């Protein structure tokens, strides 16, 4: 990923469907659509202090 190559600290959120990435990526298995306000997962995500959150979708099990 370009941001990582430029020196940014990049974390991947989601269940981890991509299996061909190097093992040194930081992955967090949280799904944003499953978060509820005040839940432990919601608080943990908030407490990371991310400066930027880019949201995309990857659903390889669903038809195009």
ABEGO torsion letter per residue (X at the ends): XAAAAAGBBBBBBEAGABAABBAABBBBABBAAABBBGBAAAAAAAAAGBABBBBBBBBAABBX
